[in-house]
């Protein structure tokens, strides 16, 4: 079976996460896509792409992809909105000869800036509420939680199924700033280049490297998580790290790592406006069907106080307790 993966934009750092009700602009864009696909008007679909999407997927590649999908699956005969998966509206889409999940993302001008056609999967796996593996913090020194907690005020990630318990971590100085000087260079940021560590014994199931670090204040919407590592624990928990520094990841898929082992360095790759670590736990490797797992760390110092089995919240200053 061919894999009809085009551009995969999932939200981590700065993208909006929508409520689970189809918005009018998404409905209109998806309807137009269906009509143009069924009439084999692939040029019209290309014209509905954002400039970034057109650059990433020129007309010849767009035509080849859509033509292949038509040949294999036939026309769309029914399409039902299911939910939002970060910036994507996901539709259960019944073609003449197959059923797929059709995911479409649009920008503020209702231009398609990403879409994904993938097998429709019913997530019937267990959905644990918290980690059972004992975890250290995934870094050295003291870091500050910029997003973390159970409410939207504390943590904008809460509206995402996979990321609802995610953290964003930076390092701040005595004045609460995450950088020195003007902050115009990645090297101005205290977190940039800091070691990111395995919080427990685990297996590396994904390692993505080579994506450029952004200039602070700019974003990369093409591959949102940037340089990425996912670890699988012995208890089948998936630890998701995003935004590593380019070419800094030192582990590979299939590698077994020990607690405290170096994974790579903190960077500013992907949809990230400044150097920081995004970290969350999910119940399966695929972020599109995953459910977030609330993360508790075993022994840590929180604002100068020792805590055990604690899940940090926004503004906490945290570090591993000395053993």
C-alpha positions in Angstrom: 0.0 0.0 0.0 1.3 3.4 -0.9 1.9 5.9 1.8 0.2 9.2 0.8 2.0 11.4 3.3 2.4 15.0 2.1 3.2 17.6 4.7 2.8 16.8 8.4 2.4 19.9 10.5 1.5 19.1 14.2 1.4 21.8 16.7 3.8 22.1 19.5 5.2 25.4 20.4 3.2 28.3 19.1 0.3 27.0 16.9 -3.3 27.4 17.8 -5.2 24.4 19.0 -8.9 24.5 18.2 -12.0 23.3 20.0 -13.6 20.2 18.7 -16.2 21.9 16.4 -15.6 22.4 12.7 -14.9 26.0 11.9 -16.6 27.6 8.8 -13.3 28.3 7.0 -12.2 24.7 7.4 -15.6 23.4 6.2 -15.5 25.6 3.1 -11.9 24.7 2.3 -12.6 20.9 2.8 -15.7 21.1 0.6 -13.8 22.9 -2.2 -11.0 20.3 -1.9 -13.5 17.4 -2.3 -15.2 19.0 -5.3 -11.9 19.8 -7.1 -10.5 16.3 -6.3 -13.6 14.6 -7.7 -13.5 16.6 -10.9 -9.7 16.0 -11.1 -9.1 19.7 -11.1 -5.7 19.4 -9.4 -4.6 22.9 -10.5 -7.4 24.4 -8.5 -6.2 22.5 -5.4 -2.7 23.7 -6.0 -4.0 27.3 -6.3 -5.7 26.8 -2.9 -2.3 26.1 -1.3 -0.4 28.7 0.8 2.8 30.0 -0.8 4.9 27.9 1.5 2.9 24.8 0.6 3.3 25.5 -3.1 7.0 25.8 -2.7 7.2 22.5 -0.7 4.9 20.7 -3.1 5.1 22.1 -6.7 2.3 21.5 -9.2 4.0 18.5 -10.7 4.2 16.7 -7.3 0.7 17.8 -6.4 -0.7 16.4 -9.6 1.3 13.1 -9.2 0.1 12.6 -5.6 -3.6 13.4 -6.2 -3.6 11.4 -9.5 -2.2 8.4 -7.6 -4.7 8.8 -4.9 -7.6 8.9 -7.4 -6.2 5.8 -9.2 -5.9 3.8 -6.0 -9.0 5.0 -4.1 -11.4 6.6 -6.6 -13.6 9.6 -5.9 -14.8 10.8 -2.5 -18.3 9.7 -1.8 -18.7 10.8 1.8 -16.7 13.0 4.2 -17.4 13.5 7.9 -15.7 15.9 10.3 -14.2 14.0 13.3 -12.1 16.3 15.3 -9.2 18.7 15.3 -5.7 17.2 15.6 -3.7 20.3 16.6 -3.9 22.6 13.5 -5.6 20.0 11.3 -9.3 19.3 10.8 -9.5 15.5 10.5 -12.2 14.0 8.3 -13.3 10.4 8.0 -13.3 10.2 4.2 -15.0 7.3 2.3 -13.6 7.0 -1.2 -15.0 4.6 -3.8 -12.4 1.9 -3.0 -11.0 2.9 0.4 -11.6 4.8 3.6 -8.9 7.3 4.7 -8.4 9.9 7.4 -8.1 13.2 5.4 -6.5 15.9 7.5 -6.4 19.5 6.3 -4.7 22.5 7.9 -5.4 26.1 6.8 -3.7 29.4 7.5 -5.4 32.7 8.4 -6.2 33.3 4.8 -8.0 29.9 4.5 -5.1 28.7 2.3 -4.1 25.0 2.7 -0.8 25.0 4.5 -0.7 21.2 5.1 -2.7 18.1 4.5 -2.3 14.4 5.2 -4.0 11.3 3.9 -3.5 8.3 6.1 -5.2 5.1 7.2 -8.2 5.6 9.4 -7.3 4.2 12.9 -9.6 3.8 15.8 -7.5 4.3 18.9 -8.7 1.6 21.2 -5.5 1.4 23.2 -5.6 2.0 27.0 -5.4 5.6 27.9 -3.4 5.9 31.1 -3.8 9.1 33.1 -0.2 9.4 34.5 3.2 7.9 34.1 4.1 4.8 36.1 7.8 4.9 35.3 9.9 6.9 37.8 11.4 9.9 36.0 14.1 12.4 36.7 13.9 15.8 35.1 15.4 15.6 31.5 18.1 18.2 32.1 20.7 19.5 34.5 20.7 22.8 36.5 17.6 24.8 37.3 15.0 25.5 34.6 11.7 27.4 34.6 8.3 26.1 33.5 6.8 28.5 31.0 3.8 26.3 30.2 2.6 23.4 32.5 -0.5 22.5 34.4 -4.1 21.4 34.0 -5.8 24.7 32.9 -5.6 26.8 29.8 -4.3 29.7 31.8 -1.3 27.6 33.0 -0.9 25.5 29.9 -2.2 26.3 26.4 -1.4 22.7 25.4 -4.5 21.4 27.3 -6.8 21.5 24.3 -4.7 19.0 22.4 -5.3 15.3 23.0 -1.7 14.3 22.7 -0.1 17.3 24.3 -2.6 18.2 27.1 0.0 17.5 29.8 3.0 19.0 28.0 5.6 21.3 29.4 7.7 24.0 27.9 11.0 24.7 29.8 13.5 27.5 29.6 16.3 28.8 31.8 15.9 32.2 33.3 18.1 34.6 35.2 17.4 36.5 38.5 15.4 39.0 36.6 13.2 36.4 35.0 14.6 36.8 31.5 15.4 33.8 29.4 18.2 35.6 27.6 21.1 38.1 27.9 21.8 41.0 25.6 19.1 41.7 23.1 18.0 38.1 22.6 18.5 38.4 18.8 20.8 35.4 18.6 20.2 31.9 19.8 23.5 32.1 21.8 21.9 34.8 23.9 19.5 32.3 25.4 20.5 30.5 28.5 18.9 27.2 27.4 20.6 27.1 24.0 23.1 24.3 23.8 22.2 22.8 27.3 22.3 19.0 27.7 19.0 17.2 27.4 19.0 13.8 29.2 17.1 10.6 29.4 15.0 10.7 32.6 14.9 6.9 32.9 16.1 3.8 31.1 14.4 3.6 27.7 14.6 2.8 24.0 14.9 5.4 21.3 12.0 4.9 18.9 12.4 8.2 16.9 15.3 10.5 16.3 15.0 13.4 13.8 17.9 15.7 13.3 19.3 18.1 10.7 16.6 20.8 10.9 18.0 24.3 11.1 17.7 26.4 14.2 15.5 29.4 13.8 16.5 33.0 14.3 14.7 34.0 17.6 11.3 35.4 16.9 10.8 33.4 13.7 9.1 30.0 13.3 9.4 26.9 11.0 5.8 25.8 10.1 7.0 23.0 7.8 8.2 20.6 10.5 6.8 21.9 13.7 8.6 19.8 16.4 12.0 20.5 14.8 14.7 18.1 15.8 13.0 15.4 17.8 13.6 12.4 20.1 10.9 10.0 21.3 11.8 7.5 24.0 9.8 4.4 24.9 9.8 3.2 28.5 9.5 -0.3 29.8 5.9 0.6 30.7 5.1 1.6 27.1 5.1 5.3 27.8 6.4 7.5 25.0 8.5 10.5 26.1 8.4 13.2 23.4 11.2 15.8 23.2 11.1 18.6 20.6 13.3 21.5 19.3 16.8 20.1 19.7 19.7 22.1 18.4 20.6 21.2 14.8 22.9 18.2 14.4 23.2 17.8 18.2 21.3 14.5 18.7 23.7 11.7 19.7 21.3 8.8 19.8 19.7 6.7 17.1 16.5 4.7 16.6 16.6 1.3 18.3 19.3 2.4 20.8 18.8 1.6 24.5 19.7 4.5 26.8 20.2 4.7 30.5 18.9 7.2 33.0 20.9 10.4 32.7 22.4 9.6 29.3 22.9 12.5 26.9 20.3 12.6 24.0 21.3 16.0 22.5 21.4 19.7 23.1 18.5 22.2 23.6 17.9 24.3 20.5 15.4 26.4 18.6 14.3 24.2 15.7 10.8 23.8 14.4 7.8 25.9 15.3 9.7 27.6 18.2 10.3 31.3 18.7 13.2 30.9 21.2 15.4 28.1 22.5 13.5 25.8 24.9 12.5 22.2 25.5 9.1 20.9 24.8 8.5 17.7 26.7 5.4 15.5 27.1 4.3 11.9 27.5 1.8 10.1 25.3 0.4 6.6 25.3 1.4 5.6 21.7 4.2 6.8 19.4 2.0 8.4 16.7 1.1 11.8 17.9 -2.0 11.9 15.6 -3.8 9.2 17.6 -2.1 9.6 21.0 -3.5 10.6 24.3 -1.4 12.7 26.6 -0.3 11.2 29.9 0.2 13.5 32.9 3.9 13.6 33.9 5.1 13.3 37.4 8.8 13.5 38.3 10.2 11.5 41.2 12.6 13.7 43.2 13.0 17.4 42.4 13.5 20.8 43.9 10.6 23.2 43.2 11.2 26.8 44.0 13.7 25.7 46.6 11.5 23.1 48.2 12.1 19.3 47.8 9.1 17.4 46.4 8.5 13.8 45.4 6.2 12.6 42.7 5.3 16.1 41.5 4.0 17.5 38.3 5.3 21.0 37.7 3.2 24.0 36.8 3.8 27.3 35.1 6.4 29.6 36.7 7.9 26.8 38.8 11.7 26.8 39.0 12.8 23.2 39.1 15.9 21.1 39.3 16.7 17.5 40.2 17.2 16.9 43.9 20.7 15.9 44.9 20.8 12.1 45.6 
